[in-house]
């Protein structure tokens, strides 16, 4: 499977403790990509996680691989210092 087969979601940092890392591609909170201001992070998955299905975590945004790459190039996600 390629990155193009994944669904990417932006999640509020307030929901980090609700993430079951066994259901997503990231291994733990040390491997997530956070926004520069650390208010959001990205998860990616092949099969929709139960914490999304049951509404425990409500994504800020759902993206394709290409859309996620574009977002990661913005100043909100890149520390340019």
TIGU-723634 format. One record per atom (N, C-alpha, C, O): residue number from 1; x, y, z; atom name; chain. Coordinates in pm, 1 decimal, always signed. Layout:
[drenro NUM,[X,Y,Z],"CA","A"]
...
//
This chain:
[drenro 1,[+83.0,-118.4,+0.0],"N","A"]
[drenro 1,[+0.0,+0.0,+0.0],"CA","A"]
[drenro 1,[+87.5,+124.8,+0.0],"C","A"]
[drenro 1,[+194.3,+128.5,+61.0],"O","A"]
[drenro 2,[+39.6,+225.0,-69.2],"N","A"]
[drenro 2,[+117.4,+348.1,-79.0],"CA","A"]
[drenro 2,[+56.5,+455.8,+9.8],"C","A"]
[drenro 2,[-51.1,+438.8,+67.0],"O","A"]
[drenro 3,[+128.4,+566.9,+19.4],"N","A"]
[drenro 3,[+78.4,+681.1,+96.0],"CA","A"]
[drenro 3,[-49.8,+736.1,+34.9],"C","A"]
[drenro 3,[-131.6,+795.2,+105.3],"O","A"]
[drenro 4,[-67.7,+717.1,-95.3],"N","A"]
[drenro 4,[-188.3,+766.1,-162.2],"CA","A"]
[drenro 4,[-313.3,+690.8,-118.8],"C","A"]
[drenro 4,[-424.7,+739.8,-137.2],"O","A"]
[drenro 5,[-295.5,+571.7,-61.2],"N","A"]
[drenro 5,[-407.8,+490.6,-14.4],"CA","A"]
[drenro 5,[-451.1,+528.1,+127.1],"C","A"]
[drenro 5,[-551.9,+477.3,+176.3],"O","A"]
[drenro 6,[-377.2,+615.1,+192.1],"N","A"]
[drenro 6,[-405.9,+652.2,+330.2],"CA","A"]
[drenro 6,[-501.0,+771.0,+337.1],"C","A"]
[drenro 6,[-507.2,+852.6,+245.2],"O","A"]
[drenro 7,[-573.7,+779.3,+445.8],"N","A"]
[drenro 7,[-651.6,+898.3,+478.5],"CA","A"]
[drenro 7,[-573.3,+973.9,+583.6],"C","A"]
[drenro 7,[-522.6,+914.8,+679.0],"O","A"]
[drenro 8,[-563.5,+1103.6,+566.4],"N","A"]
[drenro 8,[-490.1,+1190.0,+659.2],"CA","A"]
[drenro 8,[-590.7,+1278.1,+731.0],"C","A"]
[drenro 8,[-684.7,+1329.0,+670.0],"O","A"]
[drenro 9,[-570.6,+1295.6,+860.1],"N","A"]
[drenro 9,[-660.2,+1381.9,+935.5],"CA","A"]
[drenro 9,[-580.1,+1471.6,+1028.9],"C","A"]
[drenro 9,[-480.6,+1431.1,+1088.9],"O","A"]
[drenro 10,[-627.5,+1594.3,+1038.3],"N","A"]
[drenro 10,[-572.0,+1690.1,+1132.1],"CA","A"]
[drenro 10,[-656.2,+1680.8,+1258.9],"C","A"]
[drenro 10,[-779.1,+1686.6,+1253.8],"O","A"]
[drenro 11,[-589.2,+1666.6,+1371.3],"N","A"]
[drenro 11,[-655.4,+1644.6,+1500.2],"CA","A"]
[drenro 11,[-608.8,+1752.6,+1598.2],"C","A"]
[drenro 11,[-493.1,+1794.3,+1595.2],"O","A"]
[drenro 12,[-698.7,+1796.6,+1683.9],"N","A"]
[drenro 12,[-662.5,+1891.8,+1788.4],"CA","A"]
[drenro 12,[-572.0,+1824.4,+1890.7],"C","A"]
[drenro 12,[-594.6,+1709.1,+1927.4],"O","A"]
[drenro 13,[-471.0,+1894.7,+1936.1],"N","A"]
[drenro 13,[-377.7,+1839.9,+2035.4],"CA","A"]
[drenro 13,[-451.0,+1800.5,+2163.1],"C","A"]
[drenro 13,[-404.0,+1713.7,+2236.6],"O","A"]
[drenro 14,[-564.9,+1862.5,+2190.4],"N","A"]
[drenro 14,[-644.1,+1828.2,+2309.1],"CA","A"]
[drenro 14,[-693.5,+1683.7,+2305.5],"C","A"]
[drenro 14,[-725.9,+1626.8,+2409.8],"O","A"]
[drenro 15,[-699.5,+1624.1,+2186.5],"N","A"]
[drenro 15,[-746.8,+1486.8,+2171.1],"CA","A"]
[drenro 15,[-634.3,+1383.6,+2169.7],"C","A"]
[drenro 15,[-660.6,+1264.9,+2150.4],"O","A"]
[drenro 16,[-512.1,+1425.4,+2189.3],"N","A"]
[drenro 16,[-398.1,+1333.9,+2179.5],"CA","A"]
[drenro 16,[-412.4,+1212.7,+2270.9],"C","A"]
[drenro 16,[-379.5,+1101.2,+2230.5],"O","A"]
[drenro 17,[-460.3,+1232.2,+2391.2],"N","A"]
[drenro 17,[-472.3,+1120.3,+2486.0],"CA","A"]
[drenro 17,[-579.5,+1019.8,+2443.6],"C","A"]
[drenro 17,[-583.9,+909.3,+2497.7],"O","A"]
[drenro 18,[-665.3,+1055.1,+2348.8],"N","A"]
[drenro 18,[-772.1,+966.6,+2302.8],"CA","A"]
[drenro 18,[-731.0,+880.4,+2183.3],"C","A"]
[drenro 18,[-807.7,+795.0,+2138.9],"O","A"]
[drenro 19,[-610.6,+902.8,+2131.6],"N","A"]
[drenro 19,[-564.7,+831.5,+2012.7],"CA","A"]
[drenro 19,[-515.0,+692.7,+2049.4],"C","A"]
[drenro 19,[-428.8,+677.9,+2136.0],"O","A"]
[drenro 20,[-569.4,+591.2,+1983.5],"N","A"]
[drenro 20,[-522.3,+453.3,+1997.6],"CA","A"]
[drenro 20,[-423.8,+429.9,+1883.3],"C","A"]
[drenro 20,[-463.6,+406.2,+1769.2],"O","A"]
[drenro 21,[-296.3,+436.8,+1915.3],"N","A"]
[drenro 21,[-192.4,+429.8,+1812.5],"CA","A"]
[drenro 21,[-186.6,+294.4,+1742.0],"C","A"]
[drenro 21,[-125.9,+283.5,+1635.4],"O","A"]
[drenro 22,[-247.8,+192.6,+1798.6],"N","A"]
[drenro 22,[-249.1,+62.2,+1731.4],"CA","A"]
[drenro 22,[-340.8,+64.0,+1608.6],"C","A"]
[drenro 22,[-336.9,-28.4,+1527.4],"O","A"]
[drenro 23,[-423.0,+168.5,+1594.6],"N","A"]
[drenro 23,[-517.5,+176.9,+1483.6],"CA","A"]
[drenro 23,[-472.7,+270.6,+1372.1],"C","A"]
[drenro 23,[-541.9,+284.1,+1271.2],"O","A"]
[drenro 24,[-359.1,+334.7,+1388.8],"N","A"]
[drenro 24,[-311.7,+430.2,+1288.3],"CA","A"]
[drenro 24,[-167.8,+398.3,+1251.3],"C","A"]
[drenro 24,[-106.5,+308.7,+1309.4],"O","A"]
[drenro 25,[-114.5,+471.0,+1155.4],"N","A"]
[drenro 25,[+19.8,+445.2,+1105.3],"CA","A"]
[drenro 25,[+130.4,+495.6,+1198.2],"C","A"]
[drenro 25,[+240.8,+441.1,+1196.9],"O","A"]
[drenro 26,[+103.1,+597.7,+1278.2],"N","A"]
[drenro 26,[+203.5,+649.3,+1370.5],"CA","A"]
[drenro 26,[+215.9,+553.3,+1488.9],"C","A"]
[drenro 26,[+118.7,+489.1,+1528.7],"O","A"]
[drenro 27,[+336.6,+544.7,+1544.0],"N","A"]
[drenro 27,[+362.2,+448.4,+1651.8],"CA","A"]
[drenro 27,[+324.7,+499.9,+1789.8],"C","A"]
[drenro 27,[+275.9,+424.2,+1873.7],"O","A"]
[drenro 28,[+347.3,+628.4,+1813.3],"N","A"]
[drenro 28,[+319.4,+687.1,+1944.1],"CA","A"]
[drenro 28,[+324.7,+838.5,+1930.5],"C","A"]
[drenro 28,[+346.0,+890.6,+1821.1],"O","A"]
[drenro 29,[+305.6,+908.5,+2040.5],"N","A"]
[drenro 29,[+300.7,+1054.6,+2029.2],"CA","A"]
[drenro 29,[+434.4,+1116.8,+1993.4],"C","A"]
[drenro 29,[+439.8,+1234.9,+1959.0],"O","A"]
[drenro 30,[+542.5,+1040.3,+2000.5],"N","A"]
[drenro 30,[+672.9,+1090.7,+1957.8],"CA","A"]
[drenro 30,[+690.2,+1087.5,+1806.1],"C","A"]
[drenro 30,[+783.0,+1148.4,+1752.9],"O","A"]
[drenro 31,[+601.9,+1017.2,+1736.8],"N","A"]
[drenro 31,[+616.6,+1003.1,+1591.9],"CA","A"]
[drenro 31,[+512.8,+1082.6,+1512.6],"C","A"]
[drenro 31,[+510.1,+1074.8,+1389.8],"O","A"]
[drenro 32,[+427.9,+1158.5,+1580.8],"N","A"]
[drenro 32,[+329.2,+1239.5,+1509.9],"CA","A"]
[drenro 32,[+391.2,+1369.9,+1462.8],"C","A"]
[drenro 32,[+487.8,+1418.8,+1521.4],"O","A"]
[drenro 33,[+335.6,+1424.8,+1358.1],"N","A"]
[drenro 33,[+377.2,+1556.4,+1307.6],"CA","A"]
[drenro 33,[+285.0,+1659.7,+1369.0],"C","A"]
[drenro 33,[+163.3,+1653.4,+1351.7],"O","A"]
[drenro 34,[+342.7,+1754.8,+1440.5],"N","A"]
[drenro 34,[+265.6,+1860.4,+1504.9],"CA","A"]
[drenro 34,[+281.5,+1990.4,+1427.0],"C","A"]
[drenro 34,[+382.8,+2014.5,+1361.4],"O","A"]
[drenro 35,[+177.5,+2073.7,+1436.8],"N","A"]
[drenro 35,[+187.2,+2207.4,+1380.3],"CA","A"]
[drenro 35,[+290.7,+2286.5,+1459.9],"C","A"]
[drenro 35,[+324.0,+2249.4,+1572.4],"O","A"]
[drenro 36,[+341.2,+2394.1,+1402.8],"N","A"]
[drenro 36,[+444.7,+2474.7,+1467.6],"CA","A"]
[drenro 36,[+398.1,+2522.9,+1604.6],"C","A"]
[drenro 36,[+476.0,+2523.4,+1700.0],"O","A"]
[drenro 37,[+272.1,+2563.3,+1615.0],"N","A"]
[drenro 37,[+222.1,+2611.3,+1744.4],"CA","A"]
[drenro 37,[+176.5,+2497.6,+1836.4],"C","A"]
[drenro 37,[+129.1,+2522.0,+1947.3],"O","A"]
[drenro 38,[+191.0,+2374.7,+1789.9],"N","A"]
[drenro 38,[+158.9,+2252.6,+1864.5],"CA","A"]
[drenro 38,[+13.7,+2245.6,+1911.1],"C","A"]
[drenro 38,[-15.0,+2189.3,+2016.7],"O","A"]
[drenro 39,[-77.2,+2302.3,+1833.1],"N","A"]
[drenro 39,[-219.5,+2293.3,+1865.2],"CA","A"]
[drenro 39,[-288.9,+2182.0,+1787.4],"C","A"]
[drenro 39,[-401.5,+2144.0,+1819.5],"O","A"]
[drenro 40,[-220.7,+2129.3,+1684.2],"N","A"]
[drenro 40,[-277.6,+2024.8,+1600.7],"CA","A"]
[drenro 40,[-169.5,+1923.6,+1564.5],"C","A"]
[drenro 40,[-49.9,+1950.7,+1574.3],"O","A"]
[drenro 41,[-215.7,+1806.2,+1522.3],"N","A"]
[drenro 41,[-123.4,+1704.3,+1472.2],"CA","A"]
[drenro 41,[-191.7,+1623.2,+1363.4],"C","A"]
[drenro 41,[-313.3,+1630.9,+1345.6],"O","A"]
[drenro 42,[-112.5,+1545.7,+1291.2],"N","A"]
[drenro 42,[-161.9,+1467.2,+1178.3],"CA","A"]
[drenro 42,[-160.3,+1319.5,+1215.4],"C","A"]
[drenro 42,[-65.5,+1269.9,+1276.3],"O","A"]
[drenro 43,[-267.4,+1250.5,+1177.3],"N","A"]
[drenro 43,[-266.8,+1104.2,+1181.0],"CA","A"]
[drenro 43,[-298.8,+1055.2,+1040.3],"C","A"]
[drenro 43,[-354.9,+1128.0,+958.4],"O","A"]
[drenro 44,[-261.8,+930.4,+1014.3],"N","A"]
[drenro 44,[-296.3,+869.7,+886.2],"CA","A"]
[drenro 44,[-333.1,+724.6,+910.0],"C","A"]
[drenro 44,[-281.8,+659.3,+1000.9],"O","A"]
[drenro 45,[-423.8,+675.5,+825.6],"N","A"]
[drenro 45,[-473.4,+539.3,+844.7],"CA","A"]
[drenro 45,[-527.9,+480.1,+715.1],"C","A"]
[drenro 45,[-564.1,+551.4,+621.5],"O","A"]
[drenro 46,[-532.4,+345.1,+713.4],"N","A"]
[drenro 46,[-592.9,+271.0,+602.9],"CA","A"]
[drenro 46,[-738.4,+238.6,+634.2],"C","A"]
[drenro 46,[-823.7,+244.1,+545.7],"O","A"]
[drenro 47,[-767.0,+205.0,+759.5],"N","A"]
[drenro 47,[-901.0,+169.2,+804.6],"CA","A"]
[drenro 47,[-942.0,+266.4,+913.4],"C","A"]
[drenro 47,[-867.6,+288.8,+1008.9],"O","A"]
[drenro 48,[-1060.2,+324.2,+899.1],"N","A"]
[drenro 48,[-1104.4,+428.2,+991.4],"CA","A"]
[drenro 48,[-1099.2,+379.0,+1136.7],"C","A"]
[drenro 48,[-1161.4,+278.2,+1170.5],"O","A"]
[drenro 49,[-1025.9,+449.4,+1221.0],"N","A"]
[drenro 49,[-1011.8,+408.6,+1360.8],"CA","A"]
[drenro 49,[-1144.5,+419.2,+1437.0],"C","A"]
[drenro 49,[-1228.4,+503.9,+1406.2],"O","A"]
[drenro 50,[-1161.6,+333.3,+1535.3],"N","A"]
[drenro 50,[-1285.3,+333.9,+1613.6],"CA","A"]
[drenro 50,[-1303.5,+465.8,+1688.1],"C","A"]
[drenro 50,[-1416.8,+508.6,+1710.1],"O","A"]
[drenro 51,[-1193.9,+531.0,+1727.4],"N","A"]
[drenro 51,[-1207.7,+657.6,+1799.7],"CA","A"]
[drenro 51,[-1261.2,+769.1,+1709.8],"C","A"]
[drenro 51,[-1310.0,+870.3,+1760.1],"O","A"]
[drenro 52,[-1252.9,+752.1,+1578.7],"N","A"]
[drenro 52,[-1314.9,+845.0,+1483.9],"CA","A"]
[drenro 52,[-1460.9,+802.1,+1460.4],"C","A"]
[drenro 52,[-1551.9,+885.0,+1461.2],"O","A"]
[drenro 53,[-1480.9,+672.8,+1439.5],"N","A"]
[drenro 53,[-1614.6,+620.2,+1411.9],"CA","A"]
[drenro 53,[-1711.0,+652.1,+1526.4],"C","A"]
[drenro 53,[-1824.1,+694.5,+1502.8],"O","A"]
[drenro 54,[-1665.6,+631.6,+1650.8],"N","A"]
[drenro 54,[-1757.1,+651.7,+1764.3],"CA","A"]
[drenro 54,[-1768.3,+798.0,+1807.0],"C","A"]
[drenro 54,[-1844.1,+830.0,+1898.6],"O","A"]
[drenro 55,[-1694.5,+885.8,+1742.1],"N","A"]
[drenro 55,[-1704.5,+1027.9,+1771.2],"CA","A"]
[drenro 55,[-1622.6,+1075.6,+1889.7],"C","A"]
[drenro 55,[-1633.2,+1191.7,+1929.1],"O","A"]
[drenro 56,[-1541.0,+988.2,+1947.3],"N","A"]
[drenro 56,[-1454.6,+1029.6,+2059.2],"CA","A"]
[drenro 56,[-1359.0,+1139.5,+2015.2],"C","A"]
[drenro 56,[-1329.7,+1232.1,+2090.9],"O","A"]
[drenro 57,[-1310.6,+1127.9,+1891.1],"N","A"]
[drenro 57,[-1221.6,+1227.3,+1832.0],"CA","A"]
[drenro 57,[-1288.8,+1278.3,+1704.4],"C","A"]
[drenro 57,[-1325.5,+1200.2,+1616.6],"O","A"]
[drenro 58,[-1304.1,+1408.9,+1695.9],"N","A"]
[drenro 58,[-1362.8,+1469.7,+1576.7],"CA","A"]
[drenro 58,[-1251.1,+1545.0,+1504.1],"C","A"]
[drenro 58,[-1201.4,+1645.7,+1554.6],"O","A"]
[drenro 59,[-1211.6,+1497.0,+1386.7],"N","A"]
[drenro 59,[-1103.8,+1561.6,+1312.6],"CA","A"]
[drenro 59,[-1135.5,+1706.3,+1276.1],"C","A"]
[drenro 59,[-1250.3,+1741.6,+1249.1],"O","A"]
[drenro 60,[-1032.6,+1788.0,+1275.9],"N","A"]
[drenro 60,[-1044.4,+1926.0,+1230.9],"CA","A"]
[drenro 60,[-1059.1,+1928.1,+1079.2],"C","A"]
[drenro 60,[-1131.4,+2010.3,+1022.8],"O","A"]
[drenro 61,[-987.9,+1834.7,+1014.2],"N","A"]
[drenro 61,[-985.8,+1831.8,+868.0],"CA","A"]
[drenro 61,[-946.3,+1693.2,+821.3],"C","A"]
[drenro 61,[-865.7,+1626.6,+886.4],"O","A"]
[drenro 62,[-1002.2,+1648.4,+708.6],"N","A"]
[drenro 62,[-965.6,+1521.8,+644.9],"CA","A"]
[drenro 62,[-904.6,+1554.7,+510.0],"C","A"]
[drenro 62,[-958.6,+1635.4,+434.3],"O","A"]
[drenro 63,[-790.1,+1490.7,+479.8],"N","A"]
[drenro 63,[-713.3,+1524.4,+360.5],"CA","A"]
[drenro 63,[-669.7,+1400.1,+284.1],"C","A"]
[drenro 63,[-662.0,+1290.3,+339.1],"O","A"]
[drenro 64,[-641.8,+1420.3,+157.0],"N","A"]
[drenro 64,[-573.0,+1319.1,+77.5],"CA","A"]
[drenro 64,[-422.8,+1334.8,+102.2],"C","A"]
[drenro 64,[-380.0,+1428.8,+169.2],"O","A"]
[drenro 65,[-344.9,+1244.3,+48.9],"N","A"]
[drenro 65,[-199.7,+1253.6,+61.2],"CA","A"]
[drenro 65,[-148.5,+1383.8,+0.3],"C","A"]
[drenro 65,[-67.6,+1454.1,+60.7],"O","A"]
[drenro 66,[-195.6,+1414.4,-117.9],"N","A"]
[drenro 66,[-151.7,+1535.8,-187.3],"CA","A"]
[drenro 66,[-190.1,+1661.7,-109.8],"C","A"]
[drenro 66,[-109.6,+1754.0,-97.3],"O","A"]
[drenro 67,[-311.2,+1665.5,-58.4],"N","A"]
[drenro 67,[-355.3,+1780.5,+21.6],"CA","A"]
[drenro 67,[-271.9,+1794.7,+149.4],"C","A"]
[drenro 67,[-239.2,+1905.8,+191.2],"O","A"]
[drenro 68,[-238.5,+1683.1,+209.6],"N","A"]
[drenro 68,[-156.9,+1686.0,+331.3],"CA","A"]
[drenro 68,[-16.4,+1738.8,+301.2],"C","A"]
[drenro 68,[+38.1,+1818.3,+377.8],"O","A"]
[drenro 69,[+40.9,+1694.9,+191.4],"N","A"]
[drenro 69,[+172.9,+1745.4,+153.1],"CA","A"]
[drenro 69,[+170.7,+1896.1,+133.1],"C","A"]
[drenro 69,[+262.7,+1966.4,+174.7],"O","A"]
[drenro 70,[+65.9,+1945.1,+69.7],"N","A"]
[drenro 70,[+51.6,+2089.3,+48.8],"CA","A"]
[drenro 70,[+40.2,+2162.0,+182.6],"C","A"]
[drenro 70,[+104.2,+2265.2,+202.9],"O","A"]
[drenro 71,[-39.9,+2109.2,+272.3],"N","A"]
[drenro 71,[-55.4,+2170.5,+404.6],"CA","A"]
[drenro 71,[+77.0,+2172.7,+480.9],"C","A"]
[drenro 71,[+108.7,+2271.4,+547.3],"O","A"]
[drenro 72,[+153.4,+2065.6,+471.8],"N","A"]
[drenro 72,[+280.6,+2056.5,+544.8],"CA","A"]
[drenro 72,[+382.8,+2158.6,+496.0],"C","A"]
[drenro 72,[+481.1,+2185.5,+565.0],"O","A"]
[drenro 73,[+360.6,+2215.9,+377.3],"N","A"]
[drenro 73,[+450.3,+2317.5,+323.1],"CA","A"]
[drenro 73,[+416.9,+2458.6,+371.4],"C","A"]
[drenro 73,[+489.7,+2553.0,+340.8],"O","A"]
[drenro 74,[+308.0,+2473.8,+446.2],"N","A"]
[drenro 74,[+268.3,+2606.3,+493.8],"CA","A"]
[drenro 74,[+346.3,+2644.8,+619.6],"C","A"]
[drenro 74,[+404.1,+2559.3,+686.8],"O","A"]
[drenro 75,[+347.0,+2773.4,+649.9],"N","A"]
[drenro 75,[+422.5,+2820.1,+767.0],"CA","A"]
[drenro 75,[+363.0,+2768.8,+897.7],"C","A"]
[drenro 75,[+432.2,+2764.6,+999.5],"O","A"]
[drenro 76,[+237.3,+2730.3,+896.4],"N","A"]
[drenro 76,[+175.8,+2675.2,+1017.4],"CA","A"]
[drenro 76,[+232.5,+2538.2,+1053.4],"C","A"]
[drenro 76,[+221.6,+2493.6,+1167.6],"O","A"]
[drenro 77,[+293.2,+2472.0,+954.9],"N","A"]
[drenro 77,[+344.8,+2336.9,+977.1],"CA","A"]
[drenro 77,[+495.2,+2325.7,+959.1],"C","A"]
[drenro 77,[+551.0,+2218.5,+982.2],"O","A"]
[drenro 78,[+562.3,+2431.9,+918.8],"N","A"]
[drenro 78,[+707.3,+2429.4,+900.1],"CA","A"]
[drenro 78,[+771.6,+2536.9,+986.0],"C","A"]
[drenro 78,[+736.6,+2654.6,+977.4],"O","A"]
[drenro 79,[+864.9,+2495.3,+1067.9],"N","A"]
[drenro 79,[+940.6,+2592.1,+1146.6],"CA","A"]
[drenro 79,[+1055.7,+2641.0,+1058.3],"C","A"]
[drenro 79,[+1152.7,+2568.6,+1036.1],"O","A"]
[drenro 80,[+1044.4,+2761.1,+1009.4],"N","A"]
[drenro 80,[+1140.7,+2813.6,+912.6],"CA","A"]
[drenro 80,[+1260.7,+2881.0,+977.1],"C","A"]
[drenro 80,[+1344.4,+2937.3,+906.5],"O","A"]
[drenro 81,[+1271.0,+2876.8,+1108.4],"N","A"]
[drenro 81,[+1387.0,+2938.5,+1175.5],"CA","A"]
[drenro 81,[+1511.8,+2856.9,+1158.5],"C","A"]
[drenro 81,[+1617.7,+2894.8,+1208.6],"O","A"]
//
